[in-house]
């Protein structure tokens, strides 16, 4: 995690050293607001959605396939030309206005004597809604989905992360429109300052900004340290 421009510069310098790049090598990033929701993994086989799971501990999550199928933002199939096997990662969340309306409904039920839990924030409400035992209950909740990452895939559908986001949009996924391609790391501070000013007016909660190395071949070379990617 970086908290100022100096720490971000150190992050970029570590990437260059790891990749053996010159200190003045241009390096593009993709900046994305970090949605405060529930991370999910979507598996497509032969173009069809077959399974969805929460991130869990990073190795094993909870199967929420039936509940995810109630979301209007979830494409049930991918177009011709998509990889035969691909995992798509995203975030399920509630918009602030939808959360406030839902919380008021739950509070009214609690006041009437029903034994229920009123969620404290949109993230808890989204997580609880997606984990309902009865998918019919999940279907009544206004859950939204942003897709943003790729897991295991039988083939690479794009050479860069930015092009991957465009591909997701072509496949029918909702992608955060505030995501931006930055030609150099010097642009990161300007993006961060702008999002900081807009944050309170956004329709959903965020808990920061994620910056990702744009080239996917560099991401693969950089890999991970434990569960943390070196490239983001």
Buried (B, 14 or more C-beta within 10 A) or exposed (E): EBEEEEEBBEBBEEBBEBBEBEEEEEBBBBBBBBBBBBBBBBBBBEBEBEBBBBBEEEEEBEEBBBBBBBBEBBBEEBEEEBBEBBBBBBBBBBBBEBBEEBBEEBEEEEEEEEEEEBBEBBBBBBBBBBEBEEBEEBBEBBBBBBBBBBEEBEEEBBEBBBBBBEBBEBBBBBBBEBBBBBEEBEBBEEBBEBBEEEBEEBEBBBEBBBBBBBBBEBBEBBEEEEEEBBBB
